[in-house]
Amino acid sequence: MFSGVTGLINRGQKLKGTVVLMRKNVLDINELTSAQSASGIIGGAIGVIGGAIGTTVDTLTAFLGRSVALKLISATSADASGKGKVGKQTFLEGVITSLPTLGAGQSAFDIHFEWDTDMGVPGAFYIENFMQVEFYLVSLTLEDVPNQGTIHFPCNSWVYNSKLYKSDRIFFSNKTYLPGDMPAPLKKYREEELVVLRGDGTGERKEHERIYDYDVYNDLGNPDSNARLARPVLGGNTTFPYPRRGRTGRKPTKTDPKSESRSDNVYLPRDEAFGHLKSSDFLVYILKSASQNVIPQLQSALPLVGKTEFDSFEDVRDLYEGGIKLPTNILSDLSPIPLFKELFRTDGEQALKFPVPKIIQVDKSAWMTDEEFAREMIAGLNPHVIKVLKEFPPQSKLDKQLYGDNTSTITKQHVESSLGGVTVEQAISNNKLFILDHHDPLFPYLSKINKTTTKAYATRTVLFLQNDGTLKPVAIELSKPNPQGDNYGPISTVYTPTKQGVDGSIWQLAKAYVVVNDSCFHQLVSHWYIPFSLTLFLQTKINLILLIYVYVYMYGRLNTHAVVEPFIIATNRHLSVVHPIHKLLLPHYRDTMNINALARNVLVNAEGIIESTFLWGGYSLEMSAVVYKDWVLTEQALPNDLLKRGVAVEDSSSPHGVRLLIEDYPYAADGLEIWGAIKSWVEEYVAFYYKSDAALVQDSELQAFWKELVEVGHGDKKNESWWPKMQTRAELVQTCSTLIWIASALHAAVNFGQYPYGGYILNRPTLSRQFMPEKGSKEYDDLAKNPEKVFLNIITGKKETLTDLTIIEVLSRHASDEQYLGQRGDGDNWTADTAPIEAFKRFGKKLVEIEQKLIQRNNDERLRNRYGPAQMPYTLLYPSSEEGLTFRGIPNSISI
């Protein structure tokens, strides 16, 4: 607190300060997305880049003189209105040419404030920008403040011309306060800033604004353009419940007043934009990876070395071993373009030659084994879906009047020969049977999907836990709709393991259909990744950077992207930047709203990229709304998720309160270590600021945040009984731990293995183009002659494979400025309180210890699921990583 210090500063005292900022970056990805047409964007981008190299409008000297003004605000001395006194206007002075703490792209300036005796101790400051161009304000640091030492003001915000704001921009010091503890002279400033951030709910938002508000997903269609482009509103109704997104305030369409009109740019609060370094990383890596897909799709280079399909598995491996050779004239045409020239730098990665995925680095055929197929359900891309099987045969929750009887046709006779001498009843009793169930969510859409070129099944896979700890698939059921109608129920076929001959090939195909569904559900409930082509780009005139961004966007994990956005909005509307919970959660919100905003504009819109190229077409977003119906926040905490799926049981003697039924379950075992560290850190942090449950109940900002989150942000589920009441510290700890887990470790587990596993399309196909060959058909006969060719004709084609690899190579990379769990971009300056800083350091050290523990686990040869037949150690939950394609590392947030 600031008691007893007024008067310690001599009259006429000059306070020395350092202002750190970043000039507007001409390569900022959000700026480039504002270009209006594809026809001019390439030339425009060249001009922008050339201009950046030659001259800079907002040079450092432009900040001097009377360009940027600051005024300190007292935290201890109030004026007649009760608000902290405001000091004299002061301008930036000289440029500091060397400052060890400066980050990439940052510049520092001297400043000296006149600060008289009666002003007390500074606790905030105003800033005004009189230039026409905005800048990114990083921080202000005051030095040698009497009886205080250094006072740090973290800012991290874009500052536009002052005439654009209705009130001056204000920033607070890094001291952390609950609302009731805020120094009285600063309370009104704190309240006023939250009012600014909430806005008044009217009007169309402008680029410079920082207003956070809610809306439903009503901007996906374009009915004014064509009736076929009308789309249902997601959110605000019982048919398609959905989390809320950020409000833009665009006008309603003329055709449908419930739908919002579309525009080239989608508003998001300005400070939610990508940082400079991250944006430049996207530009480099995305362009490099896009070269591997965009260039082959140029019409002048379309015959892909004379073949449009893979003929053999060796053809697939040639993507990594030999690469795709382009005609010299194509390379020479592209190389002079500055943006494309970046693609062909000599950095060791030959253009159009993909890195060898980890799944085939040691053994090129291990992916075909049943053990690897099963292992990836607990250590692969989708390790949080498998469930214990409690009833046999597996049941369905689908409405029988609409979809007939969907009870599984898998019988005891199908599986008992593979259970090592035990019966189905014994296996169930001993928790030895598990199921990967992709039936109920998909079956209602199959009739529509199968009218397209895609041919899909609903699938169920039953697995047996063997004595050596590995899982063994014992039956796969493929179901498709009855031609007479959905209400007649499915037509199902059950396949069992066979290794030899045509039956062995059929079994391999059955596993492929399962993986196709698993891959697609990974995108539905984990991410969306969207293939796109340069041809479509030229036809639709989508600007270049949005084209590029398509390759890095993974939209709407209902357990990550979409469900987190309401938390971000509510946090900024009701928790001040000096509130401890705002500071706790802020690193885990980074970039999420930006990703979602860009997606609504070009990815998930009517006849956009998802609907044009994704497996489920126009039903993709509807299906995500169906998934949201079953979303429960409290079940996203890892221990609760494991208990819900029946893969763990409560056990107070176990370190994290649960005991795994599959002891060697890499995702769960490693995840519990990370979960435990997160929760311990949050417990210590919350206990420091809330000394009792009563203090939490009396926290007006926290209570307003929680009320609005439940009733508005997730308003379609506001009446659910499972919502925490937010009356105890334990509820706050569990909720914050769950949010951090979702944004960091869970996202890492399902994201950064995409290329290592899915980069080999044979292991993780994303499409099925034909139904299973039936006896008597040409395809069935061909299985005996050339099983590889039949397999390749059914799964993802060559062009789509190139697209998929391009996307997931980018998605699986870490950027150079990635902030990992246990790290913060603002060092020790995010709070002035020593105890939380020390607790956070202990959290970081604990994560280092956990990583060493996980390394030791991977060296234990008894744990076969940790490396499997592919000899691919499970490293996805190692907390640390370097930049690039590393198959490890837990970033703080959903930044891609």
Buried (B, 14 or more C-beta within 10 A) or exposed (E): EBEEBBBBBEEEBEBEBBBBBBBBBBBBBBBBBEBEEBEBBBEBBBEBBEEEEEEEEBEBEBBBEEBBBBBBBBBBBBEEEEBBBBBEEBBBBEBBEEEEEBEEBBBBBBBEBBBBBEBBBBBBBBBBBEBEEBBBBBBBBBEEBBEBEEBBBBBBBBBBBBEEBEEEBBBBBBBBBBBEEBBEBBBBBBBEBBEBBBBEEEEEBEBEBBBBBBBBBBBBBBBBBEEEBBBBBBBBBEEBBBBBBBBBBBEEBEBBEEBBBBEBBBBBBBEBBBBBBBBBBBBBBBBBBBBBBBBBBBEEBEEBBEEEEBBEBEBBBBBBEEBBEBEEEBBEBBEEBBBBEBBBEEEEBEBBBBBBBBBBBEBBEBBBBBBBBBBBBBBBBBBBBBBBBEEBBBBBEBEEEEBBEBBBBBEEEBBBEBBEEBEBEEBBEEBBBBBBBBBBBBBBBBBEBBEEEBBBBBBBBBBBBBEEBBBBBBBBBBBBBBEEEBEEBBBBBBBBBBEEEBBBBBBBBBBBBBBBBBBBBBBBBBBBBBBBBBEBBBEBEBBBBBBBBBBBBBBBBBBBBBBBBBBBBBBBBBBBBBBBBBBBBBBBBBBBBBBBBBBBBBBBBBBBBBBBBBBBBBBBBBBBBBBBBEBEBBBBBBBBBBBBBBBBBEEEEBEBBBBBBBEBBBBBBBBBBBBBBBBBBBBBBBEBBBEEBEBBBBBEBBBBBBBBBBEBBBBBBEEEEEBBEBBBBEBBBBBBBBBBBBBBBBBBBBBBBBBBBBBBBBBBBBBBBBBBBEEEEEBBEBBEEBBBBBBBBBBBBBBBBBBBBBBBBBBBBBBBBBBBBBBBBBEBBBBBBEEBBEBBEBBBEBBEEBBEEBEEBBEEEEBBBBBBBBEBBBBBBBBBBEBEBBBBBBBBBBBB
